Amino acid sequence: MAYAAATATPADWSLQTWLIAIGVILLWVAGYAVACWLWPFTRCGWCEGTGRRTSPSGKAWGPCRRCKGKAARIRTGRRIFNWLKVTSEDAK
Ligand SMILES: [Zn+2]
C-alpha cells in the first residue's frame, strides 16, 4: 500500500483510491479535532515547555514572552475551534 502510494502519481489514481485518500484525511482531521478538544494546550515552542527564557549564558532567566511564563500554548486546532465557537455565538 505504502509502496503503491509512493510510486503512483495522482493522475493514475482511480476513484476508489481518491475515496480512500479522502477518508484517511477525514479520519485524521476528526482525530486531530478530538485531540484538540481533549488536550487544548501544547508545549510552548519558544521556551520548550519550561515557561522561561534563559540568557545565552544560561544563568539569567525571565518569563517566556510568548506564553507569559505558562509554558503552554493553545493548539492551532483548538484556536480554530474557539474561533468557530465565537463566530457561531455572534450569529445568534
Ligand atoms: Zn514559552
PDB file of the backbone (N, CA, C, O) and the ligand in Angstrom, with CONECT records:
HET     ZN  A 101       1
ATOM      1  N   MET A   1       0.843  -1.210   0.000  1.00  0.00           N
ATOM      2  CA  MET A   1       0.000   0.000   0.000  1.00  0.00           C
ATOM      3  C   MET A   1       0.870   1.250   0.000  1.00  0.00           C
ATOM      4  O   MET A   1       0.679   2.153  -0.814  1.00  0.00           O
ATOM      5  N   ALA A   2       1.832   1.292   0.925  1.00  0.00           N
ATOM      6  CA  ALA A   2       2.724   2.456   1.020  1.00  0.00           C
ATOM      7  C   ALA A   2       3.595   2.546  -0.225  1.00  0.00           C
ATOM      8  O   ALA A   2       3.890   3.637  -0.713  1.00  0.00           O
ATOM      9  N   TYR A   3       4.008   1.371  -0.739  1.00  0.00           N
ATOM     10  CA  TYR A   3       4.849   1.339  -1.939  1.00  0.00           C
ATOM     11  C   TYR A   3       4.060   1.835  -3.140  1.00  0.00           C
ATOM     12  O   TYR A   3       4.574   2.601  -3.956  1.00  0.00           O
ATOM     13  N   ALA A   4       2.796   1.392  -3.249  1.00  0.00           N
ATOM     14  CA  ALA A   4       1.938   1.802  -4.364  1.00  0.00           C
ATOM     15  C   ALA A   4       1.680   3.309  -4.311  1.00  0.00           C
ATOM     16  O   ALA A   4       1.676   3.974  -5.347  1.00  0.00           O
ATOM     17  N   ALA A   5       1.463   3.853  -3.097  1.00  0.00           N
ATOM     18  CA  ALA A   5       1.180   5.274  -2.944  1.00  0.00           C
ATOM     19  C   ALA A   5       2.395   6.106  -3.329  1.00  0.00           C
ATOM     20  O   ALA A   5       2.262   7.214  -3.849  1.00  0.00           O
ATOM     21  N   ALA A   6       3.584   5.560  -3.069  1.00  0.00           N
ATOM     22  CA  ALA A   6       4.811   6.296  -3.357  1.00  0.00           C
ATOM     23  C   ALA A   6       5.124   6.326  -4.839  1.00  0.00           C
ATOM     24  O   ALA A   6       5.745   7.273  -5.321  1.00  0.00           O
ATOM     25  N   THR A   7       4.700   5.297  -5.575  1.00  0.00           N
ATOM     26  CA  THR A   7       5.037   5.210  -6.996  1.00  0.00           C
ATOM     27  C   THR A   7       3.945   5.783  -7.902  1.00  0.00           C
ATOM     28  O   THR A   7       4.248   6.310  -8.973  1.00  0.00           O
ATOM     29  N   ALA A   8       2.681   5.685  -7.486  1.00  0.00           N
ATOM     30  CA  ALA A   8       1.579   6.152  -8.331  1.00  0.00           C
ATOM     31  C   ALA A   8       1.477   7.679  -8.283  1.00  0.00           C
ATOM     32  O   ALA A   8       1.622   8.276  -7.216  1.00  0.00           O
ATOM     33  N   THR A   9       1.236   8.296  -9.403  1.00  0.00           N
ATOM     34  CA  THR A   9       1.020   9.742  -9.458  1.00  0.00           C
ATOM     35  C   THR A   9      -0.481   9.998  -9.313  1.00  0.00           C
ATOM     36  O   THR A   9      -1.278   9.124  -9.654  1.00  0.00           O
ATOM     37  N   PRO A  10      -0.887  11.165  -8.819  1.00  0.00           N
ATOM     38  CA  PRO A  10      -2.327  11.433  -8.632  1.00  0.00           C
ATOM     39  C   PRO A  10      -3.159  11.219  -9.901  1.00  0.00           C
ATOM     40  O   PRO A  10      -4.331  10.855  -9.801  1.00  0.00           O
ATOM     41  N   ALA A  11      -2.587  11.435 -11.086  1.00  0.00           N
ATOM     42  CA  ALA A  11      -3.333  11.258 -12.343  1.00  0.00           C
ATOM     43  C   ALA A  11      -3.720   9.800 -12.565  1.00  0.00           C
ATOM     44  O   ALA A  11      -4.715   9.518 -13.232  1.00  0.00           O
ATOM     45  N   ASP A  12      -2.934   8.863 -12.006  1.00  0.00           N
ATOM     46  CA  ASP A  12      -3.207   7.440 -12.168  1.00  0.00           C
ATOM     47  C   ASP A  12      -4.214   6.916 -11.151  1.00  0.00           C
ATOM     48  O   ASP A  12      -4.670   5.777 -11.250  1.00  0.00           O
ATOM     49  N   TRP A  13      -4.555   7.742 -10.184  1.00  0.00           N
ATOM     50  CA  TRP A  13      -5.431   7.271  -9.115  1.00  0.00           C
ATOM     51  C   TRP A  13      -6.835   7.027  -9.636  1.00  0.00           C
ATOM     52  O   TRP A  13      -7.392   7.823 -10.391  1.00  0.00           O
ATOM     53  N   SER A  14      -7.386   5.905  -9.211  1.00  0.00           N
ATOM     54  CA  SER A  14      -8.775   5.608  -9.556  1.00  0.00           C
ATOM     55  C   SER A  14      -9.680   6.305  -8.545  1.00  0.00           C
ATOM     56  O   SER A  14      -9.207   6.842  -7.543  1.00  0.00           O
ATOM     57  N   LEU A  15     -10.973   6.292  -8.814  1.00  0.00           N
ATOM     58  CA  LEU A  15     -11.938   6.921  -7.904  1.00  0.00           C
ATOM     59  C   LEU A  15     -11.865   6.292  -6.517  1.00  0.00           C
ATOM     60  O   LEU A  15     -11.971   6.975  -5.498  1.00  0.00           O
ATOM     61  N   GLN A  16     -11.680   4.970  -6.503  1.00  0.00           N
ATOM     62  CA  GLN A  16     -11.602   4.251  -5.221  1.00  0.00           C
ATOM     63  C   GLN A  16     -10.407   4.735  -4.401  1.00  0.00           C
ATOM     64  O   GLN A  16     -10.512   4.918  -3.188  1.00  0.00           O
ATOM     65  N   THR A  17      -9.277   4.940  -5.065  1.00  0.00           N
ATOM     66  CA  THR A  17      -8.077   5.410  -4.369  1.00  0.00           C
ATOM     67  C   THR A  17      -8.311   6.795  -3.783  1.00  0.00           C
ATOM     68  O   THR A  17      -7.905   7.077  -2.655  1.00  0.00           O
ATOM     69  N   TRP A  18      -8.970   7.660  -4.556  1.00  0.00           N
ATOM     70  CA  TRP A  18      -9.301   9.006  -4.071  1.00  0.00           C
ATOM     71  C   TRP A  18     -10.214   8.939  -2.853  1.00  0.00           C
ATOM     72  O   TRP A  18     -10.013   9.668  -1.882  1.00  0.00           O
ATOM     73  N   LEU A  19     -11.224   8.058  -2.904  1.00  0.00           N
ATOM     74  CA  LEU A  19     -12.164   7.922  -1.786  1.00  0.00           C
ATOM     75  C   LEU A  19     -11.431   7.464  -0.534  1.00  0.00           C
ATOM     76  O   LEU A  19     -11.708   7.953   0.561  1.00  0.00           O
ATOM     77  N   ILE A  20     -10.492   6.524  -0.687  1.00  0.00           N
ATOM     78  CA  ILE A  20      -9.707   6.039   0.452  1.00  0.00           C
ATOM     79  C   ILE A  20      -8.851   7.190   0.997  1.00  0.00           C
ATOM     80  O   ILE A  20      -8.770   7.399   2.207  1.00  0.00           O
ATOM     81  N   ALA A  21      -8.209   7.938   0.073  1.00  0.00           N
ATOM     82  CA  ALA A  21      -7.348   9.050   0.485  1.00  0.00           C
ATOM     83  C   ALA A  21      -8.153  10.105   1.232  1.00  0.00           C
ATOM     84  O   ALA A  21      -7.713  10.606   2.267  1.00  0.00           O
ATOM     85  N   ILE A  22      -9.331  10.446   0.712  1.00  0.00           N
ATOM     86  CA  ILE A  22     -10.189  11.448   1.365  1.00  0.00           C
ATOM     87  C   ILE A  22     -10.657  10.923   2.719  1.00  0.00           C
ATOM     88  O   ILE A  22     -10.708  11.665   3.700  1.00  0.00           O
ATOM     89  N   GLY A  23     -11.000   9.622   2.763  1.00  0.00           N
ATOM     90  CA  GLY A  23     -11.432   9.000   4.012  1.00  0.00           C
ATOM     91  C   GLY A  23     -10.352   9.056   5.080  1.00  0.00           C
ATOM     92  O   GLY A  23     -10.633   9.334   6.246  1.00  0.00           O
ATOM     93  N   VAL A  24      -9.105   8.788   4.672  1.00  0.00           N
ATOM     94  CA  VAL A  24      -7.968   8.827   5.607  1.00  0.00           C
ATOM     95  C   VAL A  24      -7.775  10.253   6.127  1.00  0.00           C
ATOM     96  O   VAL A  24      -7.547  10.461   7.318  1.00  0.00           O
ATOM     97  N   ILE A  25      -7.870  11.236   5.218  1.00  0.00           N
ATOM     98  CA  ILE A  25      -7.708  12.643   5.618  1.00  0.00           C
ATOM     99  C   ILE A  25      -8.809  13.049   6.599  1.00  0.00           C
ATOM    100  O   ILE A  25      -8.538  13.701   7.608  1.00  0.00           O
ATOM    101  N   LEU A  26     -10.058  12.657   6.298  1.00  0.00           N
ATOM    102  CA  LEU A  26     -11.187  12.997   7.175  1.00  0.00           C
ATOM    103  C   LEU A  26     -11.015  12.362   8.548  1.00  0.00           C
ATOM    104  O   LEU A  26     -11.294  12.992   9.569  1.00  0.00           O
ATOM    105  N   LEU A  27     -10.548  11.096   8.571  1.00  0.00           N
ATOM    106  CA  LEU A  27     -10.307  10.410   9.842  1.00  0.00           C
ATOM    107  C   LEU A  27      -9.223  11.132  10.635  1.00  0.00           C
ATOM    108  O   LEU A  27      -9.330  11.303  11.849  1.00  0.00           O
ATOM    109  N   TRP A  28      -8.165  11.558   9.917  1.00  0.00           N
ATOM    110  CA  TRP A  28      -7.060  12.253  10.564  1.00  0.00           C
ATOM    111  C   TRP A  28      -7.550  13.579  11.152  1.00  0.00           C
ATOM    112  O   TRP A  28      -7.216  13.923  12.285  1.00  0.00           O
ATOM    113  N   VAL A  29      -8.348  14.323  10.371  1.00  0.00           N
ATOM    114  CA  VAL A  29      -8.881  15.619  10.827  1.00  0.00           C
ATOM    115  C   VAL A  29      -9.785  15.405  12.040  1.00  0.00           C
ATOM    116  O   VAL A  29      -9.717  16.161  13.009  1.00  0.00           O
ATOM    117  N   ALA A  30     -10.642  14.360  11.984  1.00  0.00           N
ATOM    118  CA  ALA A  30     -11.549  14.063  13.092  1.00  0.00           C
ATOM    119  C   ALA A  30     -10.753  13.716  14.350  1.00  0.00           C
ATOM    120  O   ALA A  30     -11.078  14.170  15.448  1.00  0.00           O
ATOM    121  N   GLY A  31      -9.715  12.911  14.178  1.00  0.00           N
ATOM    122  CA  GLY A  31      -8.862  12.527  15.310  1.00  0.00           C
ATOM    123  C   GLY A  31      -8.148  13.729  15.899  1.00  0.00           C
ATOM    124  O   GLY A  31      -8.023  13.857  17.117  1.00  0.00           O
ATOM    125  N   TYR A  32      -7.676  14.616  15.016  1.00  0.00           N
ATOM    126  CA  TYR A  32      -6.983  15.828  15.461  1.00  0.00           C
ATOM    127  C   TYR A  32      -7.950  16.739  16.215  1.00  0.00           C
ATOM    128  O   TYR A  32      -7.586  17.332  17.230  1.00  0.00           O
ATOM    129  N   ALA A  33      -9.191  16.850  15.714  1.00  0.00           N
ATOM    130  CA  ALA A  33     -10.207  17.696  16.350  1.00  0.00           C
ATOM    131  C   ALA A  33     -10.519  17.180  17.753  1.00  0.00           C
ATOM    132  O   ALA A  33     -10.637  17.970  18.691  1.00  0.00           O
ATOM    133  N   VAL A  34     -10.654  15.860  17.905  1.00  0.00           N
ATOM    134  CA  VAL A  34     -10.930  15.263  19.214  1.00  0.00           C
ATOM    135  C   VAL A  34      -9.742  15.504  20.150  1.00  0.00           C
ATOM    136  O   VAL A  34      -9.922  15.813  21.328  1.00  0.00           O
ATOM    137  N   ALA A  35      -8.526  15.359  19.610  1.00  0.00           N
ATOM    138  CA  ALA A  35      -7.317  15.572  20.417  1.00  0.00           C
ATOM    139  C   ALA A  35      -7.230  17.020  20.886  1.00  0.00           C
ATOM    140  O   ALA A  35      -6.829  17.280  22.021  1.00  0.00           O
ATOM    141  N   CYS A  36      -7.605  17.969  20.018  1.00  0.00           N
ATOM    142  CA  CYS A  36      -7.577  19.390  20.380  1.00  0.00           C
ATOM    143  C   CYS A  36      -8.638  19.720  21.422  1.00  0.00           C
ATOM    144  O   CYS A  36      -8.472  20.631  22.233  1.00  0.00           O
ATOM    145  N   TRP A  37      -9.738  18.957  21.385  1.00  0.00           N
ATOM    146  CA  TRP A  37     -10.811  19.171  22.344  1.00  0.00           C
ATOM    147  C   TRP A  37     -10.409  18.629  23.718  1.00  0.00           C
ATOM    148  O   TRP A  37     -10.682  19.247  24.747  1.00  0.00           O
ATOM    149  N   LEU A  38      -9.754  17.462  23.714  1.00  0.00           N
ATOM    150  CA  LEU A  38      -9.339  16.828  24.964  1.00  0.00           C
ATOM    151  C   LEU A  38      -8.100  17.507  25.552  1.00  0.00           C
ATOM    152  O   LEU A  38      -8.011  17.730  26.759  1.00  0.00           O
ATOM    153  N   TRP A  39      -7.144  17.831  24.671  1.00  0.00           N
ATOM    154  CA  TRP A  39      -5.887  18.436  25.108  1.00  0.00           C
ATOM    155  C   TRP A  39      -5.679  19.744  24.351  1.00  0.00           C
ATOM    156  O   TRP A  39      -4.962  19.775  23.350  1.00  0.00           O
ATOM    157  N   PRO A  40      -6.315  20.844  24.834  1.00  0.00           N
ATOM    158  CA  PRO A  40      -6.247  22.109  24.079  1.00  0.00           C
ATOM    159  C   PRO A  40      -4.878  22.778  24.085  1.00  0.00           C
ATOM    160  O   PRO A  40      -4.610  23.654  23.262  1.00  0.00           O
ATOM    161  N   PHE A  41      -4.027  22.377  24.994  1.00  0.00           N
ATOM    162  CA  PHE A  41      -2.722  23.050  25.087  1.00  0.00           C
ATOM    163  C   PHE A  41      -1.585  22.148  24.626  1.00  0.00           C
ATOM    164  O   PHE A  41      -1.652  20.923  24.719  1.00  0.00           O
ATOM    165  N   THR A  42      -0.552  22.791  24.132  1.00  0.00           N
ATOM    166  CA  THR A  42       0.659  22.071  23.769  1.00  0.00           C
ATOM    167  C   THR A  42       1.836  22.827  24.375  1.00  0.00           C
ATOM    168  O   THR A  42       1.701  23.958  24.842  1.00  0.00           O
ATOM    169  N   ARG A  43       2.968  22.184  24.356  1.00  0.00           N
ATOM    170  CA  ARG A  43       4.179  22.772  24.902  1.00  0.00           C
ATOM    171  C   ARG A  43       4.573  24.005  24.086  1.00  0.00           C
ATOM    172  O   ARG A  43       4.537  23.987  22.855  1.00  0.00           O
ATOM    173  N   CYS A  44       4.948  25.069  24.789  1.00  0.00           N
ATOM    174  CA  CYS A  44       5.377  26.281  24.093  1.00  0.00           C
ATOM    175  C   CYS A  44       6.699  25.998  23.374  1.00  0.00           C
ATOM    176  O   CYS A  44       7.644  25.492  23.979  1.00  0.00           O
ATOM    177  N   GLY A  45       6.756  26.322  22.103  1.00  0.00           N
ATOM    178  CA  GLY A  45       7.947  26.045  21.306  1.00  0.00           C
ATOM    179  C   GLY A  45       9.105  26.988  21.592  1.00  0.00           C
ATOM    180  O   GLY A  45      10.262  26.652  21.337  1.00  0.00           O
ATOM    181  N   TRP A  46       8.799  28.159  22.118  1.00  0.00           N
ATOM    182  CA  TRP A  46       9.840  29.146  22.376  1.00  0.00           C
ATOM    183  C   TRP A  46      10.709  28.778  23.554  1.00  0.00           C
ATOM    184  O   TRP A  46      11.936  28.851  23.493  1.00  0.00           O
ATOM    185  N   CYS A  47      10.040  28.373  24.649  1.00  0.00           N
ATOM    186  CA  CYS A  47      10.772  28.060  25.878  1.00  0.00           C
ATOM    187  C   CYS A  47      10.857  26.554  26.074  1.00  0.00           C
ATOM    188  O   CYS A  47      11.374  26.092  27.091  1.00  0.00           O
ATOM    189  N   GLU A  48      10.348  25.771  25.101  1.00  0.00           N
ATOM    190  CA  GLU A  48      10.337  24.309  25.153  1.00  0.00           C
ATOM    191  C   GLU A  48       9.667  23.778  26.410  1.00  0.00           C
ATOM    192  O   GLU A  48      10.125  22.807  27.012  1.00  0.00           O
ATOM    193  N   GLY A  49       8.574  24.429  26.798  1.00  0.00           N
ATOM    194  CA  GLY A  49       7.762  23.940  27.908  1.00  0.00           C
ATOM    195  C   GLY A  49       8.277  24.259  29.291  1.00  0.00           C
ATOM    196  O   GLY A  49       7.773  23.710  30.270  1.00  0.00           O
ATOM    197  N   THR A  50       9.280  25.142  29.405  1.00  0.00           N
ATOM    198  CA  THR A  50       9.802  25.491  30.724  1.00  0.00           C
ATOM    199  C   THR A  50       9.134  26.757  31.272  1.00  0.00           C
ATOM    200  O   THR A  50       9.100  26.960  32.485  1.00  0.00           O
ATOM    201  N   GLY A  51       8.601  27.611  30.380  1.00  0.00           N
ATOM    202  CA  GLY A  51       7.997  28.877  30.807  1.00  0.00           C
ATOM    203  C   GLY A  51       9.043  29.954  31.025  1.00  0.00           C
ATOM    204  O   GLY A  51       8.718  31.074  31.420  1.00  0.00           O
ATOM    205  N   ARG A  52      10.299  29.613  30.769  1.00  0.00           N
ATOM    206  CA  ARG A  52      11.392  30.557  30.983  1.00  0.00           C
ATOM    207  C   ARG A  52      12.190  30.769  29.716  1.00  0.00           C
ATOM    208  O   ARG A  52      12.300  29.886  28.865  1.00  0.00           O
ATOM    209  N   ARG A  53      12.737  31.953  29.614  1.00  0.00           N
ATOM    210  CA  ARG A  53      13.685  32.250  28.558  1.00  0.00           C
ATOM    211  C   ARG A  53      15.024  32.466  29.237  1.00  0.00           C
ATOM    212  O   ARG A  53      15.179  33.395  30.029  1.00  0.00           O
ATOM    213  N   THR A  54      15.970  31.634  28.939  1.00  0.00           N
ATOM    214  CA  THR A  54      17.278  31.779  29.574  1.00  0.00           C
ATOM    215  C   THR A  54      18.197  32.614  28.692  1.00  0.00           C
ATOM    216  O   THR A  54      18.093  32.592  27.466  1.00  0.00           O
ATOM    217  N   SER A  55      19.090  33.342  29.330  1.00  0.00           N
ATOM    218  CA  SER A  55      20.054  34.168  28.615  1.00  0.00           C
ATOM    219  C   SER A  55      21.075  33.261  27.930  1.00  0.00           C
ATOM    220  O   SER A  55      21.184  32.084  28.276  1.00  0.00           O
ATOM    221  N   PRO A  56      21.823  33.795  26.963  1.00  0.00           N
ATOM    222  CA  PRO A  56      22.841  32.944  26.305  1.00  0.00           C
ATOM    223  C   PRO A  56      23.823  32.299  27.286  1.00  0.00           C
ATOM    224  O   PRO A  56      24.340  31.214  27.018  1.00  0.00           O
ATOM    225  N   SER A  57      24.078  32.944  28.393  1.00  0.00           N
ATOM    226  CA  SER A  57      24.996  32.367  29.386  1.00  0.00           C
ATOM    227  C   SER A  57      24.340  31.222  30.149  1.00  0.00           C
ATOM    228  O   SER A  57      25.025  30.366  30.709  1.00  0.00           O
ATOM    229  N   GLY A  58      22.983  31.211  30.168  1.00  0.00           N
ATOM    230  CA  GLY A  58      22.262  30.153  30.873  1.00  0.00           C
ATOM    231  C   GLY A  58      22.061  30.427  32.340  1.00  0.00           C
ATOM    232  O   GLY A  58      21.414  29.641  33.034  1.00  0.00           O
ATOM    233  N   LYS A  59      22.607  31.536  32.833  1.00  0.00           N
ATOM    234  CA  LYS A  59      22.497  31.836  34.266  1.00  0.00           C
ATOM    235  C   LYS A  59      21.268  32.681  34.576  1.00  0.00           C
ATOM    236  O   LYS A  59      20.555  32.432  35.548  1.00  0.00           O
ATOM    237  N   ALA A  60      21.030  33.698  33.722  1.00  0.00           N
ATOM    238  CA  ALA A  60      19.882  34.587  33.944  1.00  0.00           C
ATOM    239  C   ALA A  60      18.683  34.057  33.180  1.00  0.00           C
ATOM    240  O   ALA A  60      18.828  33.449  32.119  1.00  0.00           O
ATOM    241  N   TRP A  61      17.487  34.295  33.733  1.00  0.00           N
ATOM    242  CA  TRP A  61      16.281  33.873  33.025  1.00  0.00           C
ATOM    243  C   TRP A  61      15.131  34.814  33.342  1.00  0.00           C
ATOM    244  O   TRP A  61      15.134  35.506  34.361  1.00  0.00           O
ATOM    245  N   GLY A  62      14.178  34.825  32.477  1.00  0.00           N
ATOM    246  CA  GLY A  62      12.963  35.612  32.662  1.00  0.00           C
ATOM    247  C   GLY A  62      11.794  34.829  32.107  1.00  0.00           C
ATOM    248  O   GLY A  62      11.985  33.842  31.397  1.00  0.00           O
ATOM    249  N   PRO A  63      10.557  35.270  32.433  1.00  0.00           N
ATOM    250  CA  PRO A  63       9.403  34.529  31.898  1.00  0.00           C
ATOM    251  C   PRO A  63       9.344  34.616  30.380  1.00  0.00           C
ATOM    252  O   PRO A  63       9.651  35.651  29.789  1.00  0.00           O
ATOM    253  N   CYS A  64       8.952  33.528  29.769  1.00  0.00           N
ATOM    254  CA  CYS A  64       8.835  33.482  28.309  1.00  0.00           C
ATOM    255  C   CYS A  64       7.769  34.477  27.865  1.00  0.00           C
ATOM    256  O   CYS A  64       6.665  34.497  28.409  1.00  0.00           O
ATOM    257  N   ARG A  65       8.102  35.288  26.890  1.00  0.00           N
ATOM    258  CA  ARG A  65       7.160  36.317  26.445  1.00  0.00           C
ATOM    259  C   ARG A  65       6.054  35.737  25.574  1.00  0.00           C
ATOM    260  O   ARG A  65       4.951  36.282  25.530  1.00  0.00           O
ATOM    261  N   ARG A  66       6.331  34.661  24.897  1.00  0.00           N
ATOM    262  CA  ARG A  66       5.340  34.061  24.005  1.00  0.00           C
ATOM    263  C   ARG A  66       4.179  33.461  24.804  1.00  0.00           C
ATOM    264  O   ARG A  66       3.014  33.657  24.456  1.00  0.00           O
ATOM    265  N   CYS A  67       4.501  32.734  25.873  1.00  0.00           N
ATOM    266  CA  CYS A  67       3.457  32.052  26.649  1.00  0.00           C
ATOM    267  C   CYS A  67       3.245  32.715  27.999  1.00  0.00           C
ATOM    268  O   CYS A  67       2.471  32.218  28.816  1.00  0.00           O
ATOM    269  N   LYS A  68       3.927  33.836  28.246  1.00  0.00           N
ATOM    270  CA  LYS A  68       3.834  34.593  29.505  1.00  0.00           C
ATOM    271  C   LYS A  68       4.168  33.719  30.718  1.00  0.00           C
ATOM    272  O   LYS A  68       3.561  33.860  31.780  1.00  0.00           O
ATOM    273  N   GLY A  69       5.117  32.836  30.553  1.00  0.00           N
ATOM    274  CA  GLY A  69       5.594  32.003  31.647  1.00  0.00           C
ATOM    275  C   GLY A  69       4.730  30.807  31.974  1.00  0.00           C
ATOM    276  O   GLY A  69       5.010  30.082  32.929  1.00  0.00           O
ATOM    277  N   LYS A  70       3.665  30.585  31.184  1.00  0.00           N
ATOM    278  CA  LYS A  70       2.757  29.469  31.468  1.00  0.00           C
ATOM    279  C   LYS A  70       3.278  28.161  30.886  1.00  0.00           C
ATOM    280  O   LYS A  70       2.812  27.086  31.264  1.00  0.00           O
ATOM    281  N   ALA A  71       4.228  28.243  29.982  1.00  0.00           N
ATOM    282  CA  ALA A  71       4.842  27.080  29.323  1.00  0.00           C
ATOM    283  C   ALA A  71       3.879  26.358  28.393  1.00  0.00           C
ATOM    284  O   ALA A  71       4.249  25.372  27.756  1.00  0.00           O
ATOM    285  N   ALA A  72       2.642  26.846  28.313  1.00  0.00           N
ATOM    286  CA  ALA A  72       1.643  26.189  27.472  1.00  0.00           C
ATOM    287  C   ALA A  72       1.201  27.113  26.350  1.00  0.00           C
ATOM    288  O   ALA A  72       1.216  28.336  26.491  1.00  0.00           O
ATOM    289  N   ARG A  73       0.818  26.528  25.263  1.00  0.00           N
ATOM    290  CA  ARG A  73       0.367  27.278  24.103  1.00  0.00           C
ATOM    291  C   ARG A  73      -0.911  26.606  23.602  1.00  0.00           C
ATOM    292  O   ARG A  73      -0.996  25.379  23.559  1.00  0.00           O
ATOM    293  N   ILE A  74      -1.894  27.405  23.227  1.00  0.00           N
ATOM    294  CA  ILE A  74      -3.135  26.827  22.693  1.00  0.00           C
ATOM    295  C   ILE A  74      -2.835  26.252  21.323  1.00  0.00           C
ATOM    296  O   ILE A  74      -2.205  26.905  20.491  1.00  0.00           O
ATOM    297  N   ARG A  75      -3.285  25.032  21.089  1.00  0.00           N
ATOM    298  CA  ARG A  75      -3.028  24.369  19.817  1.00  0.00           C
ATOM    299  C   ARG A  75      -3.798  25.059  18.691  1.00  0.00           C
ATOM    300  O   ARG A  75      -4.858  25.647  18.907  1.00  0.00           O
ATOM    301  N   THR A  76      -3.242  24.971  17.501  1.00  0.00           N
ATOM    302  CA  THR A  76      -3.847  25.632  16.333  1.00  0.00           C
ATOM    303  C   THR A  76      -5.282  25.143  16.116  1.00  0.00           C
ATOM    304  O   THR A  76      -6.178  25.940  15.840  1.00  0.00           O
ATOM    305  N   GLY A  77      -5.491  23.842  16.241  1.00  0.00           N
ATOM    306  CA  GLY A  77      -6.818  23.262  16.041  1.00  0.00           C
ATOM    307  C   GLY A  77      -7.821  23.797  17.045  1.00  0.00           C
ATOM    308  O   GLY A  77      -8.974  24.057  16.704  1.00  0.00           O
ATOM    309  N   ARG A  78      -7.373  23.964  18.307  1.00  0.00           N
ATOM    310  CA  ARG A  78      -8.238  24.470  19.351  1.00  0.00           C
ATOM    311  C   ARG A  78      -8.568  25.952  19.104  1.00  0.00           C
ATOM    312  O   ARG A  78      -9.670  26.419  19.393  1.00  0.00           O
ATOM    313  N   ARG A  79      -7.587  26.666  18.565  1.00  0.00           N
ATOM    314  CA  ARG A  79      -7.791  28.073  18.255  1.00  0.00           C
ATOM    315  C   ARG A  79      -8.872  28.219  17.170  1.00  0.00           C
ATOM    316  O   ARG A  79      -9.716  29.113  17.239  1.00  0.00           O
ATOM    317  N   ILE A  80      -8.832  27.342  16.189  1.00  0.00           N
ATOM    318  CA  ILE A  80      -9.852  27.332  15.129  1.00  0.00           C
ATOM    319  C   ILE A  80     -11.211  27.001  15.752  1.00  0.00           C
ATOM    320  O   ILE A  80     -12.225  27.616  15.423  1.00  0.00           O
ATOM    321  N   PHE A  81     -11.211  26.019  16.657  1.00  0.00           N
ATOM    322  CA  PHE A  81     -12.431  25.592  17.350  1.00  0.00           C
ATOM    323  C   PHE A  81     -13.025  26.767  18.134  1.00  0.00           C
ATOM    324  O   PHE A  81     -14.228  27.016  18.067  1.00  0.00           O
ATOM    325  N   ASN A  82     -12.171  27.491  18.881  1.00  0.00           N
ATOM    326  CA  ASN A  82     -12.620  28.655  19.652  1.00  0.00           C
ATOM    327  C   ASN A  82     -13.152  29.735  18.725  1.00  0.00           C
ATOM    328  O   ASN A  82     -14.173  30.362  19.008  1.00  0.00           O
ATOM    329  N   TRP A  83     -12.448  29.948  17.609  1.00  0.00           N
ATOM    330  CA  TRP A  83     -12.843  30.962  16.647  1.00  0.00           C
ATOM    331  C   TRP A  83     -14.214  30.630  16.069  1.00  0.00           C
ATOM    332  O   TRP A  83     -15.060  31.512  15.928  1.00  0.00           O
ATOM    333  N   LEU A  84     -14.434  29.352  15.734  1.00  0.00           N
ATOM    334  CA  LEU A  84     -15.720  28.902  15.185  1.00  0.00           C
ATOM    335  C   LEU A  84     -16.829  29.082  16.211  1.00  0.00           C
ATOM    336  O   LEU A  84     -17.949  29.457  15.864  1.00  0.00           O
ATOM    337  N   LYS A  85     -16.511  28.811  17.485  1.00  0.00           N
ATOM    338  CA  LYS A  85     -17.477  28.926  18.568  1.00  0.00           C
ATOM    339  C   LYS A  85     -17.910  30.385  18.735  1.00  0.00           C
ATOM    340  O   LYS A  85     -19.095  30.688  18.866  1.00  0.00           O
ATOM    341  N   VAL A  86     -16.907  31.285  18.726  1.00  0.00           N
ATOM    342  CA  VAL A  86     -17.187  32.722  18.867  1.00  0.00           C
ATOM    343  C   VAL A  86     -18.019  33.190  17.678  1.00  0.00           C
ATOM    344  O   VAL A  86     -18.973  33.950  17.842  1.00  0.00           O
ATOM    345  N   THR A  87     -17.656  32.734  16.483  1.00  0.00           N
ATOM    346  CA  THR A  87     -18.373  33.137  15.267  1.00  0.00           C
ATOM    347  C   THR A  87     -19.827  32.671  15.321  1.00  0.00           C
ATOM    348  O   THR A  87     -20.733  33.416  14.945  1.00  0.00           O
ATOM    349  N   SER A  88     -20.052  31.437  15.788  1.00  0.00           N
ATOM    350  CA  SER A  88     -21.407  30.918  15.839  1.00  0.00           C
ATOM    351  C   SER A  88     -22.221  31.619  16.921  1.00  0.00           C
ATOM    352  O   SER A  88     -23.431  31.792  16.771  1.00  0.00           O
ATOM    353  N   GLU A  89     -21.569  32.025  18.011  1.00  0.00           N
ATOM    354  CA  GLU A  89     -22.276  32.748  19.080  1.00  0.00           C
ATOM    355  C   GLU A  89     -22.639  34.160  18.638  1.00  0.00           C
ATOM    356  O   GLU A  89     -23.651  34.712  19.068  1.00  0.00           O
ATOM    357  N   ASP A  90     -21.807  34.741  17.775  1.00  0.00           N
ATOM    358  CA  ASP A  90     -22.097  36.064  17.237  1.00  0.00           C
ATOM    359  C   ASP A  90     -23.320  36.047  16.340  1.00  0.00           C
ATOM    360  O   ASP A  90     -24.030  37.045  16.218  1.00  0.00           O
ATOM    361  N   ALA A  91     -23.559  34.903  15.714  1.00  0.00           N
ATOM    362  CA  ALA A  91     -24.663  34.776  14.755  1.00  0.00           C
ATOM    363  C   ALA A  91     -26.016  34.737  15.457  1.00  0.00           C
ATOM    364  O   ALA A  91     -27.051  34.980  14.835  1.00  0.00           O
ATOM    365  N   LYS A  92     -26.007  34.428  16.763  1.00  0.00           N
ATOM    366  CA  LYS A  92     -27.279  34.307  17.496  1.00  0.00           C
ATOM    367  C   LYS A  92     -27.953  35.656  17.709  1.00  0.00           C
ATOM    368  O   LYS A  92     -29.027  35.722  18.308  1.00  0.00           O
TER     369      LYS A  92
HETATM  370 ZN    ZN A 101       7.067  29.836  26.286  1.00  0.00          ZN2+
END
